[in-house]
């Protein structure tokens, strides 16, 4: 994401270690790990960014590419991408 011209500017002031921890915890909870998500909801977490469709698409493409690079099985990639897609309206504030 940091190299993607469409979205890299959103991460210039982000502590990436913290961001990675949040993303890992969120995905773990989504996939059934014990506990619950204690961070902001998607709408609140992204509202100040004023994201557009191109930004959501860029993140989704980066996520899918990373999973493919890690040789994650296609069925699991499909599950992750479906979960990502389910956040679309909240992330974009629609």
Secondary structure, 3 states (H helix, E strand, C coil): CCCCCCCHHHHCCCCHHHHHHHHHHHHHHHCCCCCCCCCCCHHHHHHHHCCCHHHHHHHHHHHHHHHHHCCCCHHHHHHHHHHHHHCHHHHHCC
